[in-house]
């Protein structure tokens, strides 16, 4: 994922074999810790910057 500018939840779900709920929880936690930066609303949220 580090080589991509933007990652969507659906991509993480399919590549890591996680449920959508688990993927969203992990992404939210990583965002809160400052490792990721998220943009967009609930339906079109995307991770655009890996810190």
N, C-alpha and C positions, 0 to 999 in steps of 0.2 A: 504494500500500500504506500510505502514511502516514496515510490517513484511517480505517484499520481497526484495531481493537484486537487482533485475532488473525489470523495468517496461517498456513496449513498448506502443507506442501511441495507437495502436489498443485496448489494454486492457483498457486504460482510456476512450476511445470513447465508448466502450460497457458498462463499469461499471457505467459511469457517464452520459450516454445518451447525449453526446456532439457531435457536428460535428467534423470531423478530423481537419478542419481549426481552430476551437476554441480551441481544445485540444492542438494543436501545439503552438498556440499563448500563452496559459497559461503556457505551459511547458517552452517555450522560456523566458517568463517574470520571472518565478521562477528561472530559471537558471541564468539569468542576475542579479537577486537580491541575488544570492548566496545560495538559499535554496536547489537547486538540482544541480547535476553534470551530464552532458550529455556526452556520448561517441559515436563515430561513425559518419558516414556521413548522408546525408539527407534521404537516403532510408533505412538505417539500424541503425538509431539513437536509443539509448536506455538510459534510466535514470538508473544509476547504484549506486548512493549514495544519500541518503537523509541526508542533513546536519542539 
